[in-house]
């Protein structure tokens, strides 16, 4: 099971590549993995029926007692069969539903298979915390699936609505999980159910868990997101909204009900909301004219019935509920797939535009009739068996005087009436020949020939619906293992003389007559509603209106809050941060009673030389009136730190510091081009005395903190062990580099994430309309007015412009021809052309030598970035495109992927994440060679840093240049027009 879960995590990554080559046939390949999981679950059937529960576990976070544990009992066994079996059929169906050239086909197939894997993990995990993780993964993946038609506003809104509702429920559920785990002392689901903790905290936890379950399964008041999600492709509806995602909440209710159904809070919530949802969804389904929305509201109604049956808590209700769960997955997914066939063939789902399809598509109509019969509870389907068992279980409770039994019985019976009504409406709307304007039969809808492969999935599912009813007695033994976990009856109610069993025929009992009565009344309900216009609103508002009002209210509140706190003044923001810093740190310092200090006048003579220069530069920077002057003076302090690092035995830090200062100075210079050169040209400094006092207070506070903190240590620092750890653990002599990529690799990975976010944020602010980078795709040199002038050709000596005669002429830098003659420096171009490749080689040397010598991925990446800076300064934005013919985002993504892979790969070898390995060999001539795998992590750092510098140059440099040129060109054209 764990191996299959890993396969579900890895295989989706291959599908985009596969779909690009074989089109929609990639779905057939994707279906193989769910079929394997389905077969594996079938092989487990004898063990599960015998009362066993196959169990696998892997200690994931031992310190928190969280494990990747998989346990297959009766309930999870059935859910596994549903998730994998229906999932495989839906993927096979997708082969004919989508065209080979459909947009986003690879991503859709990958996300659909990943969703199947997430559901597979959710229904099998035995760890409550891991269940929450899978729960949220399904929410995110369903967002991507529902929003597949991302160009449609309705799809985007529906996807966001489903994500917000289910995620909100998931967050509430997470609090309940934490309370339950703390109270039970374990996160193991099987142990929690075995120990059955009780008390106020447990009751609160159960309420919070139910909020998550109800939101996931679209139970009132969270029901409105499911009909909106019908904007998704039909295969998504058939899988997520019939067999998988919406079943997650029902699964959680079924999981907890045998133990917690009789707690004070359980039945009032589950039965009340379940019955109301059943009636609300069924009533609304009778009012719809879109086949898919009829099924959507019908699904809402059926989910309410499932919640009542599985959540009631007695043994007979549990048996009926689990049979109903199986039946619903079969008939509802089949119906959604049937609607997909109709929509794909004739281009509409409106029952007013469909007529006479039943005669033209008899196989499809037969599958629909069987599925609707199962949904309404007509013999001999699995739906009939489950419906009769549910009515019998609730009737026994109601006869004994159990109040919740009476409420549940009346609600289920009324819901069954509505189910029969909208079921008949579906069949009539989809397949019947409608009357025309003059009362004559309307012209039959043209029905193109349908591939049997396209019909195979709904035909299989409808056949299983019949077989499930005919062989209901054979299903009793496998499903009874779940039901036997529940008590025979409610507390205070006499146990039944004999327990219920699933069977197709129990004789003419009371439940049968109730069932037949619901069918008759359902037909009457259809007849009444079919001739009436029910499109008008019953209430002045709906749940969707409440959702939209809530969103608008949150948006307005955020605007008010932002207007009060975000005034658009950087000095106010920085000043607020500094005031809080001084107040918080000052309070902590004053509250301390045991201050100690160990101060030396200096440690090295270099400090006596450098410190005064840094102080003077800082003071002059404050008095500077030009921005660039202030930036340069601030850089003096950074360069002073270079000397302090170098004289203190830290050449690695000195090298990194000087590179950072250089890149920072370049970034400042790029920004300063677009703002006034002199400080205060537009906005004069306000309250300079207050700023000076605040700055002094911050400096004094941090100085005191440093003095007190360094003297407060009473144990040896762990850094004293770093030299030995670097050599024995990291197999390197450069302590700084080994610490970054090995000993403290997690910190470095977090810093890489921050760098990527920073680069993305800067680029998002500069690239106003889109994030695409077209400089790397430059094929010709435009003239200084932006027009393409001379095409470039590739020669052994590099890219050269093609002349009219077909020959090429030498250019030191191809982008230099774009620069105005007065701004062009041939000397600079020559120097850059000569030094560029050498600097790149130096950066590679620093990268690979950094494990034992000063350098590393960060320093090497900065050196390579400086080479790109040289190309940009010498040749402009088009030269930057020639120097780095790739998108900066790709470098950032590849670098981060390499770093993440270095964390994941060791897990497959039973080691902790980011564990490094060393390979040694004796090479002739070269001698003894060592390679440490942490170098691969360093390569990821190297690429991320280059991508960061390139992103800064492309956004603050090249894009700003383009915007400036566009603005200048616009101004010129306006002048010419005038």
BELMOCOR-V408570 format. One record per residue. N is the residue number from 1. SS is DSSP state (H for helix, E for strand, L for the rest). PHI is phi as a letter, one per 30 degrees, with the letter a starting at -180 (999 if undefined). OMEGA is omega in radians with two decimals (none if undefined). Layout:
# BELMOCOR-V408570
n={N:N}
ss={SS:SS}
phi={PHI:PHI}
omega={OMEGA:OMEGA}
This chain:
# BELMOCOR-V408570
n={1:2:3:4:5:6:7:8:9:10:11:12:13:14:15:16:17:18:19:20:21:22:23:24:25:26:27:28:29:30:31:32:33:34:35:36:37:38:39:40:41:42:43:44:45:46:47:48:49:50:51:52:53:54:55:56:57:58:59:60:61:62:63:64:65:66:67:68:69:70:71:72:73:74:75:76:77:78:79:80:81:82:83:84:85:86:87:88:89:90:91:92:93:94:95:96:97:98:99:100:101:102:103:104:105:106:107:108:109:110:111:112:113:114:115:116:117:118:119:120:121:122:123:124:125:126:127:128:129:130:131:132:133:134:135:136:137:138:139:140:141:142:143:144:145:146:147:148:149:150:151:152:153:154:155:156:157:158:159:160:161:162:163:164:165:166:167:168:169:170:171:172:173:174:175:176:177:178:179:180:181:182:183:184:185:186:187:188:189:190:191:192:193:194:195:196:197:198:199:200:201:202:203:204:205:206:207:208:209:210:211:212:213:214:215:216:217:218:219:220:221:222:223:224:225:226:227:228:229:230:231:232:233:234:235:236:237:238:239:240:241:242:243:244:245:246:247:248:249:250:251:252:253:254:255:256:257:258:259:260:261:262:263:264:265:266:267:268:269:270:271:272:273:274:275:276:277:278:279:280:281:282:283:284:285:286:287:288:289:290:291:292:293:294:295:296:297:298:299:300:301:302:303:304:305:306:307:308:309:310:311:312:313:314:315:316:317:318:319:320:321:322:323:324:325:326:327:328:329:330:331:332:333:334:335:336:337:338:339:340:341:342:343:344:345:346:347:348:349:350:351:352:353:354:355:356:357:358:359:360:361:362:363:364:365:366:367:368:369:370:371:372:373:374:375:376:377:378:379:380:381:382:383:384:385:386:387:388:389:390:391:392:393:394:395:396:397:398:399:400:401:402:403:404:405:406:407:408:409:410:411:412:413:414:415:416:417:418:419:420:421:422:423:424:425:426:427:428:429:430:431:432:433:434:435:436:437:438:439:440:441:442:443:444:445:446:447:448:449:450:451:452:453:454:455:456:457:458:459:460:461:462:463:464:465:466:467:468:469:470:471:472:473:474:475:476:477:478:479:480:481:482:483:484:485:486:487:488:489:490:491:492:493:494:495:496:497:498:499:500:501:502:503:504:505:506:507:508:509:510:511:512:513:514:515:516:517:518:519:520:521:522:523:524:525:526:527:528:529:530:531:532:533:534:535:536:537:538:539:540:541:542:543:544:545:546:547:548:549:550:551:552:553:554:555:556:557:558:559:560:561:562:563:564:565:566:567:568:569:570:571:572:573:574:575:576:577:578:579:580:581:582:583:584:585:586:587:588:589:590:591:592:593:594:595:596:597:598:599:600:601:602:603:604:605:606:607:608:609:610:611:612:613:614:615:616:617:618:619:620:621:622:623:624:625:626:627:628:629:630:631:632:633:634:635:636:637:638:639:640:641:642:643:644:645:646:647:648:649:650:651:652:653:654:655:656:657:658:659:660:661:662:663:664:665:666:667:668:669:670:671:672:673:674:675:676:677:678:679:680:681:682:683:684:685:686:687:688:689:690:691:692:693:694:695:696:697:698:699:700:701:702:703:704:705:706:707:708:709:710:711:712:713:714:715:716:717:718:719:720:721:722:723:724:725:726:727:728:729:730:731:732:733:734:735:736:737:738:739:740:741:742:743:744:745:746:747:748:749:750:751:752:753:754:755:756:757:758:759:760:761:762:763:764:765:766:767:768:769:770:771:772:773:774:775:776:777:778:779:780:781:782:783:784:785:786:787:788:789:790:791:792:793:794:795:796:797:798:799:800:801:802:803:804:805:806:807:808:809:810:811:812:813:814:815:816:817:818:819:820:821:822:823:824:825:826:827:828:829:830:831:832:833:834:835:836:837:838:839:840:841:842:843:844:845:846:847:848:849:850:851:852:853:854:855:856:857:858:859:860:861:862:863:864:865:866:867:868:869:870:871:872:873:874:875:876:877:878:879:880:881:882:883:884:885:886:887:888:889:890:891:892:893:894:895:896:897:898:899:900:901:902:903:904:905:906:907:908:909:910:911:912:913:914:915:916:917:918:919:920:921:922:923:924:925:926:927:928:929:930:931:932:933:934:935:936:937:938:939:940:941:942:943:944:945:946:947:948:949:950:951:952:953:954:955:956:957:958:959:960:961:962:963:964:965:966:967:968:969:970:971:972:973:974:975:976:977:978}
ss={L:H:H:H:H:H:H:H:H:H:H:H:H:H:H:H:H:H:H:H:H:H:H:H:H:H:H:H:H:H:H:H:H:H:H:H:H:H:H:H:H:H:H:L:H:H:H:H:H:L:L:L:L:E:E:E:E:E:E:E:E:H:H:H:L:E:E:E:E:E:E:E:L:H:H:H:H:H:H:H:H:H:H:H:H:H:H:H:H:H:H:H:H:H:H:H:H:L:L:L:L:L:L:L:H:H:H:H:H:H:H:H:H:H:H:H:H:H:H:H:H:H:H:H:E:L:E:H:H:H:H:H:H:H:H:H:H:H:H:H:H:H:H:H:H:H:L:L:L:L:L:L:H:H:H:H:H:H:H:H:H:H:H:H:H:H:H:H:H:H:H:H:H:H:H:H:H:H:H:H:H:H:H:H:L:L:L:E:H:H:H:H:H:H:H:L:L:L:L:H:H:H:H:H:H:H:H:H:H:H:H:H:H:H:H:H:L:L:L:L:L:L:L:H:H:H:H:H:H:H:H:L:L:H:H:H:H:H:H:H:L:L:L:L:H:H:H:H:H:H:H:H:H:H:H:H:H:H:H:H:L:L:L:L:L:H:H:H:H:H:H:H:H:H:H:H:H:H:H:H:H:H:H:H:H:L:L:L:L:E:H:H:H:H:H:H:H:H:H:H:H:H:H:H:H:H:H:H:H:H:H:L:L:E:H:H:H:H:H:H:H:H:H:H:H:H:H:H:H:H:H:H:H:H:H:H:H:H:H:H:H:H:H:H:H:H:L:L:L:E:H:H:H:L:L:L:H:H:H:H:L:H:H:H:H:H:H:H:H:H:H:H:H:H:H:H:L:L:L:L:L:H:H:H:H:H:H:H:H:H:H:H:H:H:H:H:H:H:H:L:L:L:H:H:H:H:H:H:H:H:H:H:H:H:H:H:H:H:H:H:H:H:H:H:H:H:H:H:H:H:H:L:L:L:E:L:L:L:L:L:E:L:L:L:L:L:L:L:L:L:L:H:H:H:H:H:H:H:H:H:H:H:H:H:H:H:H:H:H:H:L:H:H:H:H:H:H:H:H:H:H:H:H:L:L:L:E:L:L:L:L:L:L:L:L:L:L:L:L:L:L:L:L:L:L:L:L:L:L:H:H:H:H:H:H:H:H:H:H:H:H:H:H:H:H:H:H:H:H:H:L:L:L:L:L:L:L:L:L:L:L:L:H:H:H:H:H:H:H:H:H:H:H:H:H:H:H:H:H:H:H:H:H:H:H:L:L:L:L:H:H:H:H:H:H:H:H:H:H:H:H:H:H:H:H:H:H:H:H:H:H:L:L:L:L:L:L:L:L:L:L:L:L:L:H:H:H:H:H:H:H:H:H:H:H:H:H:H:H:H:H:H:H:L:L:E:H:H:H:H:H:H:H:H:H:H:H:H:H:H:H:H:H:H:H:H:H:L:L:L:H:H:H:H:H:H:H:H:H:H:H:H:H:H:H:H:H:H:H:H:H:H:L:L:L:L:L:E:L:L:L:L:L:L:L:L:L:H:H:H:H:H:H:H:H:H:H:H:H:H:H:H:H:H:H:H:H:H:H:H:H:L:L:L:L:L:L:H:H:H:H:H:H:H:H:H:H:H:L:L:L:L:L:L:H:H:H:H:H:H:H:H:H:L:H:H:H:H:H:H:H:H:H:H:H:H:H:H:H:H:H:H:H:H:H:H:L:L:L:L:L:L:L:L:H:H:H:L:L:E:E:E:L:L:L:L:L:E:E:E:E:E:E:E:E:L:L:E:E:E:E:E:L:L:L:L:L:E:L:L:L:L:L:H:H:H:H:H:L:L:H:H:H:L:L:H:H:H:H:H:H:H:H:H:H:H:H:H:H:H:H:H:H:H:H:H:H:H:H:L:L:L:L:L:L:L:H:H:H:H:H:H:H:H:H:H:H:H:H:H:H:H:H:H:H:H:H:H:H:H:H:H:H:L:L:L:L:H:H:H:H:H:H:H:H:H:H:H:H:H:H:H:H:H:H:H:H:H:H:L:L:L:L:L:L:L:L:E:E:E:E:E:E:L:L:L:E:E:E:E:E:E:L:H:H:H:H:H:H:H:H:H:H:H:H:H:H:H:H:H:H:H:H:H:H:H:H:H:H:H:H:H:H:H:H:H:H:H:H:H:H:H:H:H:H:H:H:L}
phi={999:d:d:d:d:d:d:d:d:c:e:e:d:d:d:e:d:d:d:d:c:b:i:d:d:d:d:d:d:d:d:d:d:d:d:d:d:d:d:d:d:d:d:d:e:e:d:d:d:d:j:d:b:e:b:b:b:b:d:c:b:e:d:c:h:c:b:d:c:b:b:c:c:d:d:d:d:d:d:d:d:d:d:d:d:d:d:d:d:d:d:d:d:d:e:c:d:c:d:d:c:d:d:i:d:d:d:d:d:d:d:d:d:d:d:e:d:d:d:e:d:d:d:c:d:c:c:d:d:d:e:d:d:d:e:d:d:d:d:d:d:d:e:d:d:d:d:e:d:d:d:c:d:d:d:d:d:d:d:d:d:d:d:d:d:d:d:e:d:d:d:d:d:d:d:d:d:d:d:d:d:d:d:d:i:a:c:d:d:d:d:d:d:d:d:h:d:b:k:d:d:d:d:d:d:d:d:d:d:d:e:d:d:d:d:d:c:h:c:e:c:c:d:d:d:d:d:d:d:d:d:d:e:e:e:d:d:d:c:d:c:b:b:b:e:d:d:d:d:d:d:d:d:d:d:c:e:e:c:c:d:c:d:d:c:d:d:e:d:d:d:d:d:d:d:d:d:e:d:d:d:d:d:d:d:d:c:c:c:c:e:d:d:d:d:d:d:d:d:e:d:d:d:d:d:d:d:d:d:d:c:d:j:d:d:d:d:d:d:d:d:d:d:d:d:d:d:d:d:d:d:d:d:d:d:d:d:d:d:d:d:d:d:d:d:c:i:a:b:d:d:d:c:c:a:i:d:e:d:d:b:d:d:d:d:d:d:d:d:d:d:d:d:d:d:d:i:c:d:c:c:d:d:d:e:d:d:d:d:d:d:d:d:d:d:d:d:d:d:d:j:d:d:d:d:d:d:d:d:d:d:d:d:d:d:d:d:d:d:d:d:d:d:d:d:d:d:d:d:d:b:d:d:d:d:d:d:c:j:d:e:d:e:d:d:d:c:d:d:c:d:d:d:d:d:d:d:d:d:d:d:d:d:d:d:d:d:d:d:d:c:d:d:d:d:d:d:d:d:d:e:d:d:d:d:c:d:d:a:d:e:i:c:d:d:d:d:b:d:d:b:d:a:d:b:c:j:d:c:d:d:d:d:d:d:d:d:d:d:d:d:d:d:d:d:d:d:d:d:d:c:b:d:c:d:d:d:d:c:d:b:b:d:d:d:d:d:d:d:d:d:d:d:d:d:d:d:d:d:d:d:d:d:d:c:c:d:i:c:d:e:d:d:d:d:d:d:d:d:d:d:d:d:d:d:d:d:d:d:d:d:d:c:c:d:b:b:b:c:c:d:a:c:b:e:e:d:d:d:d:e:d:d:d:d:d:d:d:d:d:d:d:d:d:c:c:d:d:d:d:d:d:d:d:d:d:d:d:d:d:d:d:d:d:d:d:d:c:i:b:d:d:d:d:d:d:d:d:d:d:d:d:d:d:d:d:d:d:d:d:d:d:d:c:b:e:d:c:d:i:d:c:b:d:d:c:h:d:d:d:d:d:d:d:d:d:d:d:d:d:d:d:d:d:e:d:d:d:d:d:d:d:d:b:b:d:d:d:d:d:c:d:e:d:d:d:d:d:c:c:h:b:c:d:d:d:d:d:d:d:c:b:d:b:d:d:d:d:d:d:d:d:d:d:d:d:d:d:d:d:d:d:d:d:d:c:d:d:c:a:c:d:c:c:d:d:c:d:c:b:c:d:d:d:c:i:d:d:c:b:d:c:b:d:b:e:c:j:d:b:d:d:d:d:d:j:d:b:b:d:b:d:b:d:d:d:d:d:d:d:e:d:c:c:b:d:d:d:d:d:d:d:d:d:c:e:d:d:d:d:d:d:d:d:d:d:d:d:d:d:d:b:b:e:k:j:d:d:d:d:d:d:d:d:d:d:d:d:d:d:d:d:d:d:b:i:d:d:d:d:d:d:d:b:d:a:d:d:d:d:d:d:d:d:d:d:d:d:d:d:d:d:d:d:e:e:d:d:c:i:c:d:e:i:d:c:b:c:c:b:a:c:c:e:i:d:i:d:b:b:b:c:d:d:d:d:d:d:d:d:d:e:d:d:d:d:d:d:d:d:d:d:d:d:d:d:c:d:d:d:e:d:d:d:d:d:d:d:d:d:d:d:d:d:d:d:d:d}
omega={3.09:3.11:3.09:3.09:3.07:3.10:3.09:3.14:-3.02:-3.03:3.14:3.14:-3.10:-3.02:3.08:3.10:-3.11:-3.12:3.12:-3.08:-3.09:3.06:-3.05:3.07:3.07:3.11:3.10:3.07:3.14:-3.10:-3.08:-3.08:3.05:3.11:3.09:3.12:3.10:3.12:3.12:3.10:3.09:3.13:3.12:-3.03:3.14:3.14:-3.12:-3.14:3.13:3.11:3.12:3.11:3.12:-2.99:3.04:-3.13:3.06:-3.12:-3.07:3.12:-3.04:-3.10:3.10:-3.13:3.11:-3.07:2.97:-3.08:-3.12:-3.09:-3.09:2.98:-3.05:-3.10:-3.12:3.08:3.14:3.14:3.09:3.10:-3.13:-3.07:-3.08:-3.12:3.10:3.11:3.12:3.13:3.11:3.12:3.04:3.10:-3.13:3.13:-3.12:-3.12:-3.09:3.00:-3.13:-3.10:3.12:-3.11:3.08:-3.08:-3.13:3.14:-3.13:-3.14:3.13:-3.12:3.14:3.12:3.10:3.09:3.09:3.10:3.11:3.09:3.09:3.10:-3.09:-3.05:-3.12:-3.06:3.11:3.14:-3.04:3.12:3.11:3.07:3.11:3.13:3.08:3.13:-3.12:3.07:3.11:3.11:-3.13:-3.12:3.09:3.06:3.13:-3.12:3.14:-3.14:-3.11:3.09:-2.97:3.10:3.14:-3.13:-3.13:3.13:-3.14:3.13:-3.13:3.13:-3.14:3.13:3.12:-3.13:-3.10:-3.09:-3.09:3.11:3.07:3.08:3.12:3.11:3.07:3.12:3.13:3.08:3.10:3.10:3.14:3.13:-3.12:-3.13:3.13:-3.11:-3.11:-3.13:3.13:3.07:3.12:-3.11:-3.12:3.11:3.12:-3.14:3.13:-3.11:3.09:3.13:-3.12:3.14:-3.09:-3.12:3.13:3.12:3.08:3.12:3.13:3.10:-3.14:3.07:3.13:3.07:3.09:-3.13:-3.11:3.12:-3.14:-3.08:3.01:3.05:-3.13:0.17:-3.12:-2.99:-2.92:-3.08:-3.07:3.08:3.09:-3.13:3.09:3.02:3.12:3.01:-3.07:3.08:3.09:3.13:-3.11:-3.08:-3.06:-2.93:3.05:-3.01:-2.95:-2.93:-3.11:3.09:-3.12:3.11:3.08:3.11:3.14:3.08:3.13:-3.13:-3.04:-3.01:-3.10:-3.09:-2.96:-3.06:-3.07:2.99:-3.01:-3.02:-2.94:-3.03:3.10:-3.14:-3.00:-3.04:3.14:-3.11:3.12:3.13:-3.14:3.12:3.13:-3.11:-3.13:-3.13:3.14:3.12:-3.11:3.11:3.11:-3.07:-3.04:3.09:3.07:-3.07:-3.09:3.12:3.02:3.12:-3.12:3.12:3.02:3.08:3.08:3.13:-3.12:3.09:3.04:3.10:3.10:3.14:-3.14:-3.07:-3.09:-3.12:-3.09:2.96:-3.14:-3.05:-3.10:3.09:3.12:3.12:3.12:-3.11:-3.11:3.03:3.10:3.10:3.12:-3.13:-3.13:3.13:-3.11:-3.02:-3.09:3.08:3.08:-3.13:3.09:3.12:3.09:3.08:3.09:3.09:3.14:-3.13:-3.11:-3.07:-3.03:3.04:3.11:3.05:-3.09:-3.09:3.10:-3.12:-3.11:3.13:3.00:-3.11:-3.08:-3.14:-3.09:-3.12:-3.05:3.13:-3.14:3.13:3.13:3.11:3.13:3.14:3.13:-3.11:3.10:3.10:3.10:3.14:-3.12:3.12:-3.14:3.11:0.22:-3.05:3.08:3.09:3.08:-3.13:-3.10:-3.12:3.14:3.12:3.12:3.14:3.13:-3.12:-3.12:3.11:3.10:3.11:-3.12:3.13:3.12:3.10:3.11:-3.05:-3.12:3.06:3.11:-3.14:-3.12:-3.12:-3.13:-3.13:-3.14:3.13:3.11:3.10:3.11:3.07:3.13:3.13:3.10:-3.13:-3.12:3.02:3.08:3.12:3.12:-3.13:3.13:-3.09:-3.05:-2.92:-3.06:2.99:-3.04:3.04:3.13:-3.09:-3.09:-3.12:3.08:3.10:3.12:3.11:-3.12:3.07:-3.14:-3.07:3.11:3.12:-3.06:3.10:3.12:3.08:3.12:-3.11:-2.99:-3.08:3.12:3.10:3.12:-3.11:3.12:3.07:3.11:3.09:3.09:-3.11:3.11:3.09:-3.11:-3.12:-3.12:-3.14:3.12:3.11:-3.05:-3.09:3.11:-3.06:-3.12:3.11:3.07:-3.07:-3.09:3.09:-3.08:3.08:-3.08:-3.10:3.10:3.11:3.14:-3.14:-3.13:3.13:3.12:-3.12:3.12:-3.12:-3.09:3.04:3.08:3.09:-3.13:-3.08:3.09:-3.10:-3.10:-3.14:-3.05:-3.12:3.13:3.14:3.07:-3.13:3.11:3.11:3.11:3.11:3.13:3.13:3.08:3.09:3.08:3.12:3.09:-3.10:-3.14:-3.04:-3.07:-3.08:-3.11:3.08:-3.09:-3.08:-3.13:-3.11:3.03:3.11:-3.12:3.13:3.11:3.11:3.09:3.08:3.11:3.10:-3.12:3.09:3.11:3.13:3.12:3.11:3.10:3.13:3.14:3.10:3.12:3.10:3.13:-3.14:-3.14:-3.13:3.14:-3.04:-3.12:-3.04:-3.14:-3.12:3.12:3.09:3.13:3.14:-3.11:3.12:3.11:3.13:-3.11:3.12:3.11:3.13:-3.12:-3.12:-3.09:-3.11:3.12:3.10:3.13:3.14:-3.12:3.13:3.13:-3.10:-3.06:3.11:3.04:3.13:3.05:-3.04:2.99:3.11:3.07:3.07:3.10:3.11:-3.13:-3.14:3.12:3.14:-3.01:-3.05:3.12:3.12:3.13:-3.14:-3.13:3.14:3.11:3.14:3.13:3.13:3.12:-3.10:-3.08:3.13:3.07:-3.05:-3.09:3.09:3.12:3.13:-3.12:-3.14:3.06:3.12:3.11:3.12:3.10:3.12:3.04:3.08:3.08:3.14:3.12:3.09:-3.08:-3.12:3.14:3.10:3.13:-3.11:3.13:3.11:3.13:3.13:-3.14:-3.10:-3.11:3.10:3.11:3.13:-3.13:3.13:3.12:3.12:3.10:3.14:3.08:-3.12:3.13:-3.12:-3.06:3.12:-3.05:3.13:-3.11:-3.06:-3.10:3.10:3.06:3.12:-3.13:-3.08:3.12:3.10:-3.12:3.08:-3.11:3.13:3.11:3.14:-3.14:3.12:3.13:3.11:3.11:3.13:3.11:-3.14:-3.13:-3.13:-3.11:3.10:3.13:3.10:-3.14:-3.13:-3.10:-3.07:-3.11:-3.14:-3.07:-3.10:3.12:3.06:3.14:3.13:3.14:-3.13:3.10:3.12:-3.09:3.14:3.13:3.12:-3.14:-3.09:-3.07:-3.10:-3.08:3.12:3.11:-3.12:3.10:-3.03:-3.09:-3.10:3.14:3.11:-3.09:-3.01:-3.07:-3.04:-3.13:-3.09:3.13:3.11:-3.14:3.11:3.07:3.11:3.07:3.11:3.12:3.12:-3.14:3.11:3.13:3.13:3.14:3.12:3.12:-3.12:-3.13:3.12:-3.05:3.10:-2.93:-3.00:-3.11:-3.06:-3.07:-3.10:-3.07:-3.12:-3.12:-3.12:-3.10:-3.13:3.14:-3.14:3.11:3.07:-3.02:3.04:3.07:3.14:3.13:-3.05:-3.04:3.10:3.11:3.04:-3.14:3.11:3.09:-3.13:3.12:-3.14:3.14:3.13:3.13:3.09:-3.11:-3.13:3.12:3.13:3.12:3.08:-3.04:3.02:-3.12:3.05:-3.04:3.13:-3.13:-3.14:3.11:-3.06:3.08:-3.08:-3.10:3.13:-3.03:3.11:3.14:3.14:3.13:3.12:-3.14:-3.13:-3.13:3.14:-3.11:-2.99:-2.99:-3.07:3.10:3.14:3.09:3.10:3.09:3.13:3.10:3.09:3.12:3.14:-3.02:3.12:-3.01:-3.12:-3.13:-3.11:3.09:-3.12:-3.11:-3.09:-3.12:3.14:3.12:3.10:3.10:3.10:3.08:3.07:3.09:3.06:3.08:3.08:3.12:3.13:3.14:-3.12:-3.07:-3.01:3.09:-2.99:3.13:3.04:3.07:3.09:3.10:-3.11:-3.11:-3.07:3.09:3.14:-3.14:3.13:3.11:3.10:3.12:-3.12:3.14:3.13:3.14:3.12:3.11:3.13:3.13:3.12:3.10:3.08:-3.04:-3.02:3.14:3.14:-3.13:3.12:3.09:-3.14:3.12:3.10:3.11:3.04:-3.10:3.08:-3.13:3.10:-3.10:3.13:3.04:-3.11:3.08:-3.13:-3.10:3.13:-3.06:-3.12:3.06:3.04:3.14:-3.06:3.07:3.05:3.10:3.06:3.13:3.08:3.06:3.07:-3.14:-3.11:3.12:-3.12:3.09:3.11:3.11:3.14:3.14:3.11:3.10:3.14:-3.11:-3.07:-3.10:-3.14:-3.00:-3.11:3.07:3.06:-3.11:3.13:3.11:3.13:3.10:3.13:3.12:3.12:3.10:3.14:-3.14:-3.14:3.12:3.12:-3.13:3.13:3.12:none}
